[in-house]
Every structure is written in structure tokens, then in C-alpha cells.
Amino acid sequence: MEEKQRYLRWLALLCAVMAAFCLGVFIIGYKDPSFGRVATLVALVIASAACLWLSKHPRKR
């Protein structure tokens, strides 16, 4: 079970890093925010939070 929790933590970190990169692209003005880019940012933030929550609250069988 520890491997699954570790994997979910790494996945949450990866999603958070990608969301920060996406936000950085918006801040420096490299790309303008569009619906797809903002939706991607929101999805990455939600995925990061969900993976982190799942890593701390494992399902019991």
C-alpha cells in the first residue's frame, strides 16, 4: 500500500509543477490565456489536490 501512496504523492507533485509552469507562461506573457489553457490549468490544480488527498486517505478493502 505504501507504493501506491508514494506514487500518488509524486503524481500530485508533478501536476503541481506543471500547473506552476502553466501559470508562469501566463504571467510572463509568452501565451495569452485561452479557454483550453485555463481549463488545463484548472484540471492540473484539481488533479494535484485529488492525488494528494487520495495519498493521505487510502481506500480500505
DSSP file (Angstrom, degrees, kcal/mol; ACC not computed):
  #  RESIDUE AA STRUCTURE BP1 BP2  ACC     N-H-->O    O-->H-N    N-H-->O    O-->H-N    TCO  KAPPA ALPHA  PHI   PSI    X-CA   Y-CA   Z-CA
    1    1 A M     >        0   0    0      0, 0.0     4,-1.8     0, 0.0     5,-0.2   0.000 360.0 360.0 360.0 -29.4    0.0    0.0    0.0
    2    2 A E  H  >  +     0   0    0      1,-0.2     4,-2.4     2,-0.2     5,-0.2   0.855 360.0  57.1 -63.1 -35.9    2.9    2.3    0.6
    3    3 A E  H  > S+     0   0    0      1,-0.2     4,-2.5     2,-0.2    -1,-0.2   0.901 105.8  49.8 -63.4 -40.8    3.9    2.2   -3.1
    4    4 A K  H  > S+     0   0    0      2,-0.2     4,-2.3     1,-0.2    -1,-0.2   0.910 111.4  48.4 -64.6 -42.1    0.5    3.4   -4.1
    5    5 A Q  H  X S+     0   0    0     -4,-1.8     4,-2.0     2,-0.2    -2,-0.2   0.901 112.1  48.9 -65.8 -40.4    0.7    6.3   -1.7
    6    6 A R  H  X S+     0   0    0     -4,-2.4     4,-2.3     2,-0.2    -2,-0.2   0.909 110.9  50.7 -64.7 -42.2    4.2    7.3   -2.8
    7    7 A Y  H  X S+     0   0    0     -4,-2.5     4,-2.4     1,-0.2    -2,-0.2   0.914 110.0  49.7 -61.3 -43.8    3.1    7.1   -6.5
    8    8 A L  H  X S+     0   0    0     -4,-2.3     4,-2.3     2,-0.2    -1,-0.2   0.865 109.7  51.6 -65.9 -35.4    0.1    9.4   -5.8
    9    9 A R  H  X S+     0   0    0     -4,-2.0     4,-2.2     2,-0.2    -1,-0.2   0.926 111.4  46.9 -65.8 -43.4    2.3   11.9   -3.9
   10   10 A W  H  X S+     0   0    0     -4,-2.3     4,-2.6     2,-0.2    -2,-0.2   0.898 112.4  50.4 -64.2 -39.8    4.7   12.0   -6.9
   11   11 A L  H  X S+     0   0    0     -4,-2.4     4,-2.4     2,-0.2    -1,-0.2   0.892 109.6  50.5 -64.9 -40.0    1.8   12.4   -9.3
   12   12 A A  H  X S+     0   0    0     -4,-2.3     4,-2.1     2,-0.2    -2,-0.2   0.901 111.6  48.3 -63.4 -41.1    0.4   15.3   -7.2
   13   13 A L  H  X S+     0   0    0     -4,-2.2     4,-2.4     2,-0.2    -2,-0.2   0.908 110.5  51.1 -65.4 -42.2    3.8   17.0   -7.2
   14   14 A L  H  X S+     0   0    0     -4,-2.6     4,-2.4     1,-0.2    -2,-0.2   0.919 110.9  47.9 -61.9 -44.3    4.1   16.5  -10.9
   15   15 A C  H  X S+     0   0    0     -4,-2.4     4,-2.2     1,-0.2    -1,-0.2   0.891 111.4  51.0 -63.7 -39.1    0.7   18.1  -11.5
   16   16 A A  H  X S+     0   0    0     -4,-2.1     4,-2.2     2,-0.2    -2,-0.2   0.898 110.4  48.8 -65.8 -40.0    1.5   21.0   -9.2
   17   17 A V  H  X S+     0   0    0     -4,-2.4     4,-2.2     2,-0.2    -2,-0.2   0.914 112.0  48.4 -65.7 -43.0    4.8   21.6  -11.1
   18   18 A M  H  X S+     0   0    0     -4,-2.4     4,-2.2     2,-0.2    -2,-0.2   0.877 111.2  50.6 -65.7 -36.3    3.1   21.6  -14.4
   19   19 A A  H  X S+     0   0    0     -4,-2.2     4,-2.4     2,-0.2    -2,-0.2   0.895 109.9  50.5 -66.4 -39.7    0.3   23.9  -13.1
   20   20 A A  H  X S+     0   0    0     -4,-2.2     4,-2.4     2,-0.2    -2,-0.2   0.888 110.1  50.1 -64.9 -38.6    3.0   26.3  -11.9
   21   21 A F  H  X S+     0   0    0     -4,-2.2     4,-2.1     2,-0.2    -2,-0.2   0.922 110.6  49.6 -63.6 -44.3    4.7   26.2  -15.3
   22   22 A C  H  X S+     0   0    0     -4,-2.2     4,-1.6     1,-0.2    -2,-0.2   0.907 111.8  48.3 -61.5 -43.0    1.4   27.0  -17.0
   23   23 A L  H  X S+     0   0    0     -4,-2.4     4,-2.5     1,-0.2    -1,-0.2   0.888 109.1  53.9 -64.8 -39.1    0.8   29.9  -14.6
   24   24 A G  H  X S+     0   0    0     -4,-2.4     4,-2.5     1,-0.2     6,-0.2   0.874 104.5  54.5 -62.4 -37.7    4.3   31.1  -15.3
   25   25 A V  H  X>S+     0   0    0     -4,-2.1     5,-1.4     1,-0.2     6,-0.9   0.893 111.1  46.0 -62.5 -39.6    3.6   31.1  -19.0
   26   26 A F  H  <5S+     0   0    0     -4,-1.6     3,-0.3     3,-0.2    -2,-0.2   0.912 112.2  50.7 -68.5 -41.8    0.6   33.3  -18.4
   27   27 A I  H  <5S+     0   0    0     -4,-2.5    -2,-0.2     1,-0.2    -1,-0.2   0.916 112.5  43.7 -66.1 -44.2    2.4   35.7  -16.0
   28   28 A I  H  <5S-     0   0    0     -4,-2.5    -1,-0.2    -5,-0.1    -2,-0.2   0.624 110.8-122.0 -79.7  -9.4    5.4   36.4  -18.3
   29   29 A G  T  <5 +     0   0    0     -4,-0.7    -3,-0.2    -3,-0.3     3,-0.1   0.700  68.0 136.3  83.1  20.2    3.0   36.7  -21.3
   30   30 A Y  S   <S+     0   0    0     -5,-1.4     2,-0.4    -6,-0.2    -4,-0.1   0.912  80.1  14.9 -65.4 -41.9    4.5   34.0  -23.5
   31   31 A K  S    S-     0   0    0     -6,-0.9    -2,-0.2     3,-0.0    -1,-0.2  -0.982  83.4-119.6-131.6 144.5    1.0   32.8  -24.4
   32   32 A D        -     0   0    0     -2,-0.4     2,-0.3    -3,-0.1     5,-0.1  -0.570  39.9 -99.5 -78.8 145.6   -2.3   34.5  -23.9
   33   33 A P        +     0   0    0      0, 0.0     2,-0.3     0, 0.0    -1,-0.1  -0.486  48.8 175.9 -65.3 129.1   -4.9   32.7  -21.7
   34   34 A S     >  -     0   0    0     -2,-0.3     4,-2.6     1,-0.1     5,-0.3  -0.761  46.5 -97.0-122.3 173.5   -7.4   30.9  -23.8
   35   35 A F  H  > S+     0   0    0     -2,-0.3     4,-2.5     1,-0.2     5,-0.2   0.924 123.6  47.6 -59.0 -44.8  -10.2   28.6  -22.7
   36   36 A G  H  > S+     0   0    0      2,-0.2     4,-2.1     1,-0.2    -1,-0.2   0.889 112.8  47.4 -65.3 -40.5   -8.2   25.5  -23.3
   37   37 A R  H  > S+     0   0    0      2,-0.2     4,-2.1     1,-0.2    -1,-0.2   0.902 114.4  46.1 -69.4 -40.6   -5.1   26.8  -21.5
   38   38 A V  H  X S+     0   0    0     -4,-2.6     4,-2.6     2,-0.2    -2,-0.2   0.897 112.0  51.7 -68.6 -38.8   -7.1   27.9  -18.5
   39   39 A A  H  X S+     0   0    0     -4,-2.5     4,-2.6    -5,-0.3    -2,-0.2   0.888 109.2  51.0 -63.3 -38.4   -9.1   24.6  -18.4
   40   40 A T  H  X S+     0   0    0     -4,-2.1     4,-2.4     2,-0.2    -2,-0.2   0.917 109.9  49.5 -64.1 -43.1   -5.8   22.8  -18.4
   41   41 A L  H  X S+     0   0    0     -4,-2.1     4,-2.2     2,-0.2    -2,-0.2   0.929 112.8  46.8 -60.9 -46.1   -4.5   24.9  -15.5
   42   42 A V  H  X S+     0   0    0     -4,-2.6     4,-2.5     1,-0.2    -2,-0.2   0.912 112.0  50.8 -63.6 -42.5   -7.7   24.2  -13.6
   43   43 A A  H  X S+     0   0    0     -4,-2.6     4,-2.7     1,-0.2    -1,-0.2   0.891 110.2  49.8 -63.2 -39.7   -7.6   20.5  -14.3
   44   44 A L  H  X S+     0   0    0     -4,-2.4     4,-2.3     2,-0.2    -1,-0.2   0.897 111.3  48.5 -66.5 -39.8   -4.0   20.3  -13.2
   45   45 A V  H  X S+     0   0    0     -4,-2.2     4,-2.2     2,-0.2    -2,-0.2   0.926 114.4  45.6 -65.5 -43.9   -4.7   22.0   -9.9
   46   46 A I  H  X S+     0   0    0     -4,-2.5     4,-2.6     1,-0.2    -2,-0.2   0.913 113.3  49.8 -65.6 -42.0   -7.7   19.8   -9.3
   47   47 A A  H  X S+     0   0    0     -4,-2.7     4,-2.6     2,-0.2     5,-0.2   0.890 110.1  51.1 -64.1 -39.1   -5.8   16.6  -10.2
   48   48 A S  H  X S+     0   0    0     -4,-2.3     4,-2.2     2,-0.2    -1,-0.2   0.938 112.8  44.8 -63.6 -46.2   -2.9   17.7   -7.9
   49   49 A A  H  X S+     0   0    0     -4,-2.2     4,-2.4     1,-0.2    -2,-0.2   0.905 114.2  49.7 -64.6 -41.0   -5.3   18.2   -4.9
   50   50 A A  H  X S+     0   0    0     -4,-2.6     4,-2.7     2,-0.2    -2,-0.2   0.914 111.5  47.8 -66.0 -42.9   -7.2   15.0   -5.6
   51   51 A C  H  X S+     0   0    0     -4,-2.6     4,-1.9     2,-0.2    -1,-0.2   0.895 112.8  49.1 -65.4 -39.0   -4.0   12.9   -5.8
   52   52 A L  H  X S+     0   0    0     -4,-2.2     4,-1.1    -5,-0.2    -2,-0.2   0.912 112.3  48.1 -66.0 -41.2   -2.6   14.4   -2.7
   53   53 A W  H  X S+     0   0    0     -4,-2.4     4,-1.5     1,-0.2     3,-0.5   0.920 111.6  49.8 -64.7 -43.3   -5.9   13.8   -0.9
   54   54 A L  H  < S+     0   0    0     -4,-2.7    -1,-0.2     1,-0.2    -2,-0.2   0.834 106.6  56.0 -65.5 -31.5   -6.0   10.2   -2.1
   55   55 A S  H  < S+     0   0    0     -4,-1.9    -1,-0.2     1,-0.2    -2,-0.2   0.792 112.9  41.5 -71.5 -25.2   -2.5    9.6   -0.9
   56   56 A K  H  < S+     0   0    0     -4,-1.1    -2,-0.2    -3,-0.5    -1,-0.2   0.679 119.4  44.0 -93.1 -18.9   -3.4   10.6    2.6
   57   57 A H  S  < S-     0   0    0     -4,-1.5    -1,-0.2    -5,-0.1    -2,-0.1  -0.693  79.2-168.4-125.5  77.6   -6.7    8.8    2.7
   58   58 A P        -     0   0    0      0, 0.0     2,-0.2     0, 0.0    -3,-0.1  -0.345  26.5-109.6 -69.0 147.3   -6.2    5.3    1.2
   59   59 A R        -     0   0    0     -5,-0.1     2,-0.4     2,-0.0    -5,-0.0  -0.500  27.8-138.5 -73.1 143.4   -9.3    3.2    0.5
   60   60 A K              0   0    0     -2,-0.2    -1,-0.0     1,-0.1     0, 0.0  -0.876 360.0 360.0-104.5 137.1   -9.9    0.3    2.7
   61   61 A R              0   0    0     -2,-0.4    -1,-0.1     0, 0.0    -2,-0.0   0.407 360.0 360.0-101.0 360.0  -11.0   -3.0    1.2
